[in-house]
């Protein structure tokens, strides 16, 4: 059973949603028959490689709230994430353009380590405060999961996998996906947002039931 997940590396709710889905999947009876495929989604395709200013300042400008309100929102999200075992430190987060990171995730898929690379990207952004738009940082993280440095450098120096990223984003548009994370099971059953572990577990059970019924 195929589960496709549209997400962005700098999206905190994507990190939370991933953690909750993984917990739900761990208790799913047929988890060994589930294939997960990450799909690209850029929250800000025009973002610079490294965004200046704090995350609270950025949210303040984006949503028209005060910096204090944005900071309180970030503090609350850090607390929520911690309950799901996700470590987020907005105070040292360096947001930036994620296009190259998404291209490397497609490379990682071709080498069977997409989920591992995505996890390391999330740790780098939210836990460690590394600059995800910096190609040197990207290359180091990619090498840490076993990707060949020469091939990683070739991808980053070219436009390889650019079409794959755009195709994912085009498909998201066709499916009316306007926010992430978004989970799609077998191309038919959509689950928007960072749902609870229980909600994800129920969705997996129901989707499996429908898929097996259709196949019989």
Phi, psi and omega in degrees: 000124184270128173243116177259137183234114173273129181200167174235147186292333182262013180266110182297324179292335175292322177295318178293314180299320178299315181298317180292320179295318179300320177296316179296318181295327182296337180257000182284128186303326185253031185300331180289348179254016179255128174252129179253130178233121179278137179243149185278141174207123179256119177293327179219085182299337182263010181296146175290167179304320177225120180276132179273160180088165181281163177296325178296320178294319179296314179297323179300315180289320184291320187249004176067036177245169178286159178299324180295318178296318179297321180294319178297321178297317178296318179299318180296317181295323176301319180292317178298315181299320181299326179296335178259013177077019180255122182268116180233132177232089182298333183298333179244009180291134177244089181286160179181188182293136184249008184300313180295324178297319178295323178297320179292330176295326176290320174300315180298323177300317180295340180251010174075022180226032182296315182295322179295317180293320179299318179298318180292324176298315181297317177299317182298317183286305192270327181268317189259347179069032179274155184276103185289346177271359181270119185295331178294317177297315180301316181296319179297317181292318179299319179294330183292340178259008173101004178287144181292126185298323180295318180289322177300315180297322178296317179297313183293333181270359183230193176252021179303138179070004176298318179296325180295319177296313181295323178297318177300317182289325176295318179294322177300319179296318179296329179271004181061034175276113182248352179215158180230156008283156175223127183251131180234118182260122178054030177067009186231328188247107184266141177230106181274143171083176179273079182291170178290161177303318181296320180294318177296317181298318179295319180296320178296316180298314182293318180295318179298318180299316181290321180295316181290326176295318181293330182278344184272000000 
